[in-house]
Amino acid sequence: MSNTVSADHTGVTVLSADDLEQAAALLRLGNLVAFPTDTFFALGAVLTGPAIAALFQVKRRMTGNPVPVLLSSVEQVPDVAASFPHLAVALAEAFWPGPLTLVLPARDDVPDGVTAGTGTVGVRVPDHQLARELISRVGGPVTGTSANLSGSPPCKRASDVLTQLGEQIRAVIDAPCGDHSAPSTVVGFSGDAGQEIRVIRTGAISEADLRRVMGSA
């Protein structure tokens, strides 16, 4: 797809990898922007109530479902998480950047639409330079939920995002996703100090790989 808005999607700005500052500016204004990650296209929104509400509406996503968050680096974890257990740190050191989502205690100022009232937030650093650079330019974490209609297949191409979401989003960055064909593995923590893990969703990282890191943590 070229950096030209198609006739069928005249309300969507199609950006290239060179347009990250424009994409970041749109996100900071509360718009929804789809962008590639190491797994699939993500639907990005800043962590404000109105932006998150718009995301749910566009995806036709039921409220009450938590929204994952993408970070530009591990240093952004304190922006959304109230604590970072030792075992979570060890897993982040082993698998970030990469397809591992860590479910951590959320800060009080994280919108309810993100946490779905769970008191936790799922975070990860994607193994995709464009995605990390975009988040860095935004100046804070953005949502990392898949850029598709709820219940529909995740998208690997900008054209597929436009087919599913069309003019409901403000922009899409037309650049390649990474090679992973599975979503991120999602891990939660329990115990007094978060010393036990619970695999919430198995994805690109196997439970066996997680256990190997835990054994040396």
C-alpha positions in Angstrom: 0.0 0.0 0.0 1.4 3.4 -0.9 1.3 6.4 1.4 -1.9 7.6 -0.3 -5.4 7.4 1.2 -7.6 5.0 -0.8 -10.9 6.2 -2.2 -12.7 3.8 0.0 -11.1 5.1 3.2 -11.0 8.9 2.7 -11.3 9.6 6.4 -8.1 7.6 7.3 -4.6 9.0 7.0 -2.3 6.3 5.7 1.2 7.0 7.1 4.6 5.6 6.3 7.4 4.6 8.7 8.8 8.1 8.1 5.7 9.7 9.6 6.1 8.7 13.2 6.0 12.2 14.6 2.7 12.8 12.8 1.3 9.6 14.2 2.5 10.5 17.7 0.9 13.9 17.5 -2.4 12.3 16.5 -2.2 9.9 19.4 -1.4 12.7 21.9 -4.6 14.4 20.7 -6.7 11.4 21.7 -7.0 9.8 18.2 -6.8 6.1 17.4 -3.8 5.1 15.3 -3.1 1.5 14.1 0.5 0.5 13.9 2.6 -2.7 13.3 4.2 -4.6 16.2 6.3 -7.8 16.4 3.0 -9.8 16.4 0.1 -8.1 14.7 -1.2 -4.6 14.1 -2.1 -2.8 17.4 -4.8 -0.2 17.8 -3.1 2.6 19.7 -4.7 5.1 22.1 -3.2 7.1 24.9 -4.3 6.2 28.4 -7.2 8.7 28.9 -10.8 7.9 29.6 -12.1 9.4 26.3 -9.5 7.7 24.1 -10.1 4.3 25.8 -13.9 4.7 25.4 -13.4 5.4 21.6 -11.2 2.3 21.3 -13.9 0.1 22.8 -16.5 1.6 20.5 -14.4 1.1 17.4 -13.5 -2.5 18.2 -17.1 -3.2 19.3 -15.4 -4.6 22.4 -17.4 -5.5 25.4 -16.6 -3.3 28.4 -15.1 -5.3 31.3 -12.3 -6.7 29.2 -8.8 -5.4 30.2 -6.8 -3.6 27.5 -3.1 -4.4 27.2 -0.5 -1.6 27.2 2.7 -1.3 25.1 5.8 0.4 26.5 8.9 1.8 24.7 11.2 0.3 27.3 11.2 -1.3 30.7 11.8 2.1 32.2 8.1 3.0 31.5 6.8 0.2 33.7 6.4 2.6 36.7 4.2 4.8 34.5 1.4 2.3 34.8 2.4 -0.3 37.4 2.3 0.1 41.1 4.9 -2.6 41.7 7.3 -4.7 39.6 7.9 -8.1 41.4 11.4 -9.6 41.2 10.1 -12.6 39.1 8.4 -10.2 36.7 11.7 -8.3 36.4 13.5 -11.5 35.6 11.0 -12.4 32.9 11.2 -8.9 31.4 15.0 -9.1 31.3 14.8 -12.5 29.5 12.0 -11.8 27.0 11.7 -8.0 26.4 11.6 -6.7 23.9 9.4 -9.5 22.8 5.9 -11.2 22.8 5.5 -11.5 26.6 2.8 -9.6 28.4 3.2 -9.2 32.2 0.1 -8.5 34.3 1.1 -6.2 37.1 -0.6 -4.3 39.9 -1.9 -1.1 38.2 -1.4 2.5 39.5 -4.5 4.2 40.7 -4.4 6.7 37.8 -4.6 4.0 35.1 -8.1 4.4 33.6 -10.8 1.8 34.6 -11.3 1.1 30.9 -7.7 -0.3 30.8 -7.9 -2.3 34.0 -11.6 -3.4 33.7 -11.7 -3.1 37.5 -9.2 -5.8 38.0 -6.6 -3.6 39.7 -4.0 -4.9 37.2 -2.5 -3.9 33.9 -0.9 -6.0 31.2 2.3 -4.5 29.8 5.0 -5.4 27.3 7.8 -4.0 25.3 7.3 -5.1 21.6 10.3 -6.4 19.6 9.6 -3.9 16.9 11.7 -0.8 16.5 9.0 1.3 14.8 6.5 0.5 17.6 9.0 1.4 20.3 10.0 4.6 18.6 6.3 5.6 18.1 5.6 5.1 21.8 8.7 7.0 22.8 7.6 9.9 20.7 4.2 9.9 22.2 5.9 10.3 25.6 4.0 7.6 27.4 2.5 4.1 27.1 -0.2 3.4 24.5 -2.7 0.6 24.2 -1.6 -2.6 22.4 -4.9 -4.3 21.8 -5.2 -5.8 18.3 -6.4 -3.5 15.5 -9.4 -5.5 14.5 -13.1 -6.0 15.3 -13.6 -8.1 18.4 -13.9 -11.7 17.4 -12.3 -11.2 14.0 -8.8 -12.3 13.0 -5.9 -10.0 14.0 -4.3 -8.1 11.1 -0.8 -8.5 9.7 -1.3 -5.8 7.0 -2.4 -2.2 7.0 -4.9 -3.0 4.2 -6.5 -5.6 6.5 -6.9 -3.0 9.3 -8.6 -0.7 6.8 -11.0 -3.5 5.7 -12.0 -4.2 9.3 -12.0 -0.7 10.9 -12.2 1.6 8.0 -12.9 5.3 8.7 -13.5 4.6 12.4 -9.8 5.2 13.1 -7.8 8.3 12.4 -4.6 6.8 10.9 -2.7 3.7 10.1 1.0 3.2 9.7 1.7 1.1 6.6 4.8 -0.8 7.6 5.5 -4.5 8.1 4.7 -6.5 11.3 7.2 -8.9 12.8 7.4 -12.6 12.0 5.5 -13.9 15.0 2.3 -15.7 14.0 1.0 -16.1 17.5 0.0 -13.4 20.0 2.0 -12.6 23.1 2.1 -15.0 26.0 0.3 -13.4 29.0 1.6 -14.1 32.5 0.1 -13.0 35.9 1.7 -13.2 39.3 0.4 -14.3 42.7 1.8 -14.8 46.2 2.8 -12.2 48.8 5.7 -11.0 46.7 4.5 -12.1 43.3 6.8 -15.1 43.5 4.4 -17.4 41.6 3.2 -17.2 38.0 0.0 -18.0 36.2 0.0 -18.4 32.5 -3.2 -16.7 31.4 -2.7 -17.2 27.7 -0.1 -19.3 25.9 1.3 -17.6 22.8 4.7 -17.0 21.1 6.7 -17.9 24.3 6.2 -21.4 25.7 5.5 -22.1 29.4 8.7 -24.3 29.3 10.7 -21.2 28.4 9.1 -19.3 31.2 9.9 -22.0 33.7 13.5 -22.1 32.7 13.9 -18.4 33.5 12.0 -18.9 36.8 14.4 -21.6 37.8 17.4 -19.3 37.6 15.6 -16.2 38.9 
